[in-house]
Amino acid sequence: MIARGMAETGQLICDLKLGYSCNNDCLHCVIAGNRDALLARSMAIDLTTEQAMNLLREYHRQGAARVVLTGGEPTIREDFVDLVRQAQSWGFAVGIQTNGRALACEALCDAIRGFDRLCFTIPLHGDSADFHDAVTQRQGSFEQTLAGIRNLARRGCRVEGKVVMSRGNLSRLGGMLKIYAESGVKRVNFAYPHALGNARKNRHLLLPRYTELGGCLEALIGAAQEFEVAIDFEAVPFCVIPAFPELVGELHELRGSEKRFTPVHDKTRDWNHARRAIKAKGPGCSRCVYDMICEGPWSEYLAWFGDVDLKPVEQDSPGVQKALEMIVRLCRKGSVPCG
């Protein structure tokens, strides 16, 4: 949920959901359930400008260093540029989680060009228009997203990639990485889908077993080295990529940053606590060398597939020393959260 890239050790980072309106309707969208719940109660699915500004003001009062604007789709709001401008005036580094389609508009990119400490996280869902548009259920979305990425790159804006891995796109991961690299993107996160919202409805089409990922991820890691793009993996436990433990994205949580998120029309919550609460481990995980720092998969993975795919990593396994060295470096930069 929280976009990485500009976070420093020990900072407070706040994730602000501006609303659930979106110009895509992705098959794996995790917030579709939240949107539908508000609609069922005849409640607005988007914050007003005043509500959004009030939350930014509260984050400023709490001493947040970084705010992530997300949704839904933040860039389709009429007040998008005003919100970014206000956030920057209060000293926030600003992350924007967006599908990038509205950024195909040159005028919008020009309007935000002068902002500093700005980072965009933009997803691809396939390496072709046909596949990507089938996932977003919006024809033309692939070309608009690519145009948005390239418009930002030409203006020197920082862009990071995000790919939700699914049963359908595993053979396309390398192709998506190539597109990112050719568009000037230097960092991409590959995430195992969290089966909420649309992703829960479509889980039989979307969710791969961890045993299906092994060879795909090894090939992807090789491609990343070739394209000189930094990658990491979200909700992919150490035992799934035992030779590459340094690529487990949750290692970055050892920096000790405090993270909060605010759903639409709801109270602000602790994301570090919430994230751990919706993950789980199998009985055998206690025998793994990474047990103390591994968060395990999303809890629904164990509910649907069991723990047979989770193989404890032994102390003398390849990659363990490399991971320990990275953990030491991270812990020197920040405190390790308990629990």
C-alpha positions as CSV (number, residue, x, y, z in Angstrom):
1,M,0.0,0.0,0.0
2,I,2.7,2.5,1.0
3,A,4.9,3.6,-1.9
4,R,8.6,3.4,-1.2
5,G,11.3,5.4,-2.8
6,M,11.7,8.6,-0.8
7,A,11.3,7.4,2.8
8,E,14.1,7.9,5.3
9,T,14.8,6.1,8.5
10,G,12.5,6.8,11.4
11,Q,10.2,9.2,9.5
12,L,6.4,9.4,9.8
13,I,4.8,8.6,6.4
14,C,1.0,9.1,5.9
15,D,-1.0,7.5,3.1
16,L,-4.1,9.6,2.2
17,K,-6.8,8.0,0.2
18,L,-8.5,10.9,-1.6
19,G,-11.4,8.8,-2.9
20,Y,-12.4,5.7,-4.7
21,S,-13.3,7.1,-8.1
22,C,-11.1,5.8,-10.9
23,N,-10.9,5.8,-14.7
24,N,-9.9,2.1,-14.6
25,D,-11.7,-0.9,-13.0
26,C,-8.9,-3.4,-12.6
27,L,-9.7,-7.0,-12.1
28,H,-7.3,-7.1,-9.1
29,C,-8.4,-3.8,-7.5
30,V,-8.3,-4.1,-3.8
31,I,-10.4,-1.0,-2.9
32,A,-13.5,-1.9,-5.0
33,G,-15.1,-3.4,-1.9
34,N,-14.5,-0.2,0.1
35,R,-16.1,1.8,-2.8
36,D,-19.1,-0.5,-3.0
37,A,-19.6,-0.4,0.7
38,L,-19.9,3.4,0.7
39,L,-22.2,3.4,-2.3
40,A,-24.4,0.9,-0.5
41,R,-24.7,3.4,2.4
42,S,-25.4,6.3,-0.1
43,M,-22.1,7.9,1.0
44,A,-19.8,9.9,-1.2
45,I,-16.8,7.8,-2.4
46,D,-14.5,10.8,-2.6
47,L,-13.2,13.3,-0.1
48,T,-14.0,17.0,-0.7
49,T,-11.1,19.4,-1.2
50,E,-11.8,20.7,2.4
51,Q,-11.7,17.2,3.9
52,A,-8.4,16.4,2.0
53,M,-6.8,19.7,3.1
54,N,-7.8,19.1,6.7
55,L,-6.2,15.7,6.7
56,L,-3.0,17.1,5.2
57,R,-3.0,19.8,7.9
58,E,-3.4,17.1,10.6
59,Y,-0.5,15.2,9.1
60,H,1.6,18.4,9.2
61,R,0.6,18.9,12.8
62,Q,1.7,15.3,13.6
63,G,5.1,16.0,12.1
64,A,4.8,13.7,9.0
65,A,7.8,14.0,6.6
66,R,6.1,12.3,3.6
67,V,2.5,12.0,2.4
68,V,1.3,9.5,-0.3
69,L,-1.7,10.6,-2.3
70,T,-3.7,7.6,-3.6
71,G,-7.2,6.5,-4.3
72,G,-8.9,5.4,-6.5
73,E,-7.1,7.7,-8.9
74,P,-5.9,11.0,-7.5
75,T,-4.9,12.6,-10.8
76,I,-8.5,12.8,-12.1
77,R,-9.5,15.2,-9.4
78,E,-9.9,18.8,-10.3
79,D,-8.0,19.8,-7.2
80,F,-5.1,17.4,-7.7
81,V,-2.5,20.1,-8.5
82,D,-3.8,22.3,-5.6
83,L,-3.4,19.4,-3.2
84,V,0.1,18.7,-4.3
85,R,1.0,22.3,-4.1
86,Q,-0.4,22.6,-0.5
87,A,1.4,19.4,0.6
88,Q,4.7,20.7,-0.7
89,S,4.1,24.1,1.0
90,W,3.9,22.3,4.3
91,G,7.2,20.6,3.6
92,F,6.0,17.1,2.7
93,A,7.9,14.9,0.2
94,V,5.0,13.7,-1.9
95,G,4.4,10.3,-3.3
96,I,1.6,9.8,-5.9
97,Q,0.1,6.4,-6.6
98,T,-1.5,6.7,-10.0
99,N,-2.4,4.7,-13.1
100,G,-0.7,7.5,-15.1
101,R,-3.5,7.9,-17.7
102,A,-4.3,11.5,-16.9
103,L,-0.6,12.3,-17.1
104,A,-0.7,11.6,-20.9
105,C,-1.9,15.2,-20.9
106,E,1.1,17.5,-21.4
107,A,-0.6,20.4,-19.6
108,L,-1.0,18.4,-16.4
109,C,2.6,17.3,-16.5
110,D,3.7,20.9,-17.1
111,A,1.6,22.0,-14.1
112,I,3.5,19.8,-11.7
113,R,6.9,20.0,-13.4
114,G,8.2,22.6,-10.9
115,F,7.5,20.6,-7.8
116,D,10.4,19.0,-6.0
117,R,10.6,15.9,-3.8
118,L,7.8,14.3,-5.9
119,C,7.7,10.6,-6.8
120,F,5.1,8.8,-9.0
121,T,4.3,5.1,-8.7
122,I,2.7,3.9,-11.9
123,P,1.6,0.3,-12.6
124,L,1.7,-1.8,-15.8
125,H,-0.5,-5.0,-15.9
126,G,0.8,-6.5,-19.1
127,D,3.4,-6.0,-21.9
128,S,0.8,-5.3,-24.6
129,A,-2.3,-3.1,-25.0
130,D,-4.6,-6.1,-25.4
131,F,-3.5,-7.7,-22.1
132,H,-3.2,-4.5,-20.0
133,D,-6.5,-3.1,-21.2
134,A,-8.2,-6.4,-20.5
135,V,-7.0,-6.1,-16.8
136,T,-8.1,-2.5,-16.5
137,Q,-11.3,-3.1,-18.4
138,R,-10.7,0.2,-20.2
139,Q,-9.7,0.3,-23.9
140,G,-6.8,2.6,-24.6
141,S,-5.5,2.6,-21.0
142,F,-2.2,1.0,-21.9
143,E,-1.2,3.7,-24.4
144,Q,-2.3,6.5,-22.0
145,T,-0.3,5.0,-19.1
146,L,2.8,4.7,-21.3
147,A,2.4,8.2,-22.5
148,G,2.1,9.4,-18.9
149,I,5.3,7.6,-17.8
150,R,7.2,9.0,-20.7
151,N,5.9,12.5,-20.3
152,L,7.1,12.5,-16.7
153,A,10.5,11.0,-17.6
154,R,11.1,13.6,-20.2
155,R,10.5,16.3,-17.5
156,G,12.9,14.7,-15.1
157,C,10.2,13.5,-12.7
158,R,10.9,10.5,-10.6
159,V,8.8,7.5,-11.6
160,E,8.8,4.0,-10.1
161,G,7.0,1.0,-11.5
162,K,4.5,-1.4,-9.8
163,V,3.4,-4.7,-11.1
164,V,0.7,-6.9,-9.5
165,M,1.7,-10.5,-10.5
166,S,-1.1,-12.8,-11.5
167,R,-1.5,-16.2,-13.1
168,G,-2.0,-14.5,-16.5
169,N,1.0,-12.2,-16.6
170,L,3.8,-14.3,-15.1
171,S,5.2,-14.9,-18.6
172,R,5.0,-11.2,-19.3
173,L,7.0,-9.9,-16.3
174,G,10.2,-9.6,-18.3
175,G,8.4,-7.7,-21.1
176,M,6.9,-5.2,-18.6
177,L,10.3,-4.7,-17.0
178,K,11.8,-4.0,-20.5
179,I,9.1,-1.4,-21.2
180,Y,9.8,0.3,-17.9
181,A,13.6,0.3,-18.6
182,E,13.1,1.8,-22.1
183,S,10.8,4.5,-20.6
184,G,13.5,5.6,-18.1
185,V,12.1,3.9,-14.9
186,K,14.9,2.6,-12.7
187,R,13.0,0.9,-9.9
188,V,10.0,-1.6,-10.0
189,N,8.1,-3.4,-7.3
190,F,6.5,-6.7,-8.1
191,A,3.7,-7.6,-5.7
192,Y,1.8,-10.7,-5.0
193,P,-2.0,-9.8,-5.2
194,H,-3.9,-9.1,-2.0
195,A,-7.2,-10.8,-2.5
196,L,-9.6,-8.0,-1.5
197,G,-12.3,-6.2,-3.5
198,N,-12.2,-7.3,-7.2
199,A,-9.2,-9.5,-6.5
200,R,-11.2,-11.6,-4.2
201,K,-14.0,-12.0,-6.8
202,N,-11.5,-13.0,-9.4
203,R,-9.1,-15.0,-7.2
204,H,-9.4,-18.2,-9.2
205,L,-8.1,-16.3,-12.3
206,L,-5.5,-14.2,-10.6
207,L,-3.8,-15.9,-7.7
208,P,-0.7,-18.0,-8.6
209,R,0.8,-20.5,-6.2
210,Y,4.2,-19.6,-4.8
211,T,5.5,-22.7,-6.5
212,E,4.5,-21.2,-9.8
213,L,6.7,-18.1,-9.2
214,G,10.1,-19.6,-8.7
215,G,11.4,-19.9,-12.3
216,C,9.6,-16.8,-13.4
217,L,11.1,-14.7,-10.7
218,E,14.6,-16.0,-11.3
219,A,14.3,-15.1,-15.0
220,L,13.0,-11.7,-14.0
221,I,15.9,-11.1,-11.6
222,G,18.3,-11.8,-14.5
223,A,16.4,-9.4,-16.8
224,A,16.6,-6.7,-14.1
225,Q,20.4,-7.0,-14.0
226,E,20.5,-6.8,-17.8
227,F,18.3,-3.7,-17.9
228,E,19.9,-2.2,-14.9
229,V,16.6,-1.7,-13.0
230,A,16.4,-2.2,-9.3
231,I,13.5,-4.5,-8.3
232,D,12.0,-6.0,-5.1
233,F,9.0,-8.2,-4.2
234,E,6.0,-7.5,-2.0
235,A,4.2,-10.3,-0.1
236,V,6.7,-12.8,-1.5
237,P,8.3,-14.6,1.6
238,F,12.0,-15.4,1.8
239,C,11.5,-19.1,1.1
240,V,10.0,-18.4,-2.3
241,I,13.3,-16.7,-3.5
242,P,15.8,-18.2,-1.1
243,A,18.8,-17.3,-3.3
244,F,17.8,-13.6,-3.4
245,P,16.6,-12.7,0.1
246,E,17.8,-9.1,-0.3
247,L,14.9,-8.6,-2.8
248,V,12.2,-9.3,-0.2
249,G,10.6,-5.8,0.0
250,E,9.5,-6.1,3.6
251,L,13.2,-5.9,4.6
252,H,12.8,-2.1,4.1
253,E,10.4,-2.1,7.0
254,L,13.4,-2.6,9.3
255,R,14.2,1.1,8.7
256,G,11.7,1.8,11.5
257,S,9.6,4.4,9.8
258,E,6.1,4.9,11.3
259,K,3.4,4.5,8.6
260,R,-0.2,5.6,8.9
261,F,-3.1,5.4,6.4
262,T,-6.5,7.1,6.2
263,P,-9.3,5.3,4.3
264,V,-12.1,7.5,2.9
265,H,-14.5,8.6,5.7
266,D,-12.6,6.6,8.3
267,K,-10.1,7.1,11.0
268,T,-6.3,7.1,10.5
269,R,-4.7,3.8,11.4
270,D,-1.2,2.4,11.9
271,W,-0.2,0.6,8.7
272,N,2.7,-1.3,10.2
273,H,0.3,-2.9,12.7
274,A,-2.5,-3.4,10.1
275,R,-0.1,-5.0,7.6
276,R,1.2,-7.6,10.0
277,A,-2.3,-8.4,11.2
278,I,-3.5,-9.4,7.7
279,K,-0.5,-11.7,7.1
280,A,0.0,-15.2,8.5
281,K,2.5,-18.0,8.7
282,G,2.4,-21.8,8.8
283,P,3.5,-24.1,11.6
284,G,6.8,-24.9,9.8
285,C,7.8,-21.2,9.6
286,S,9.1,-21.3,13.1
287,R,12.0,-23.5,11.8
288,C,13.0,-20.9,9.2
289,V,16.1,-18.8,9.7
290,Y,14.1,-15.8,8.7
291,D,11.2,-16.4,11.1
292,M,11.9,-13.4,13.3
293,I,11.8,-10.9,10.4
294,C,9.5,-12.6,7.8
295,E,5.9,-11.3,7.8
296,G,4.6,-14.3,5.8
297,P,2.1,-14.2,3.0
298,W,-1.3,-12.5,3.0
299,S,-3.5,-14.6,5.4
300,E,-5.9,-15.6,2.6
301,Y,-3.1,-17.5,0.9
302,L,-2.9,-19.9,3.8
303,A,-6.7,-20.2,4.0
304,W,-6.9,-21.2,0.3
305,F,-3.7,-23.0,-0.4
306,G,-2.4,-24.1,3.0
307,D,1.3,-23.8,4.0
308,V,2.7,-26.6,1.8
309,D,4.4,-24.0,-0.5
310,L,6.3,-22.5,2.5
311,K,9.6,-24.3,2.9
312,P,11.8,-23.3,5.9
313,V,15.2,-21.9,4.9
314,E,18.1,-23.5,6.7
315,Q,20.9,-21.5,8.4
316,D,23.5,-22.7,5.8
317,S,21.4,-22.1,2.7
318,P,22.8,-19.9,-0.1
319,G,21.9,-16.3,0.3
320,V,21.5,-16.2,4.1
321,Q,24.8,-14.4,4.7
322,K,23.9,-11.8,2.1
323,A,20.6,-11.2,3.8
324,L,22.2,-10.9,7.2
325,E,24.6,-8.3,6.0
326,M,21.8,-6.3,4.5
327,I,19.8,-6.5,7.7
328,V,22.8,-5.2,9.7
329,R,23.0,-2.2,7.3
330,L,19.3,-1.4,7.6
331,C,19.3,-1.8,11.4
332,R,22.2,0.6,11.7
333,K,20.1,3.2,9.9
334,G,17.0,2.7,12.0
335,S,15.4,0.8,14.8
336,V,13.9,-2.6,14.2
337,P,10.2,-2.7,15.0
338,C,9.1,-5.2,17.6
339,G,6.6,-7.9,17.0
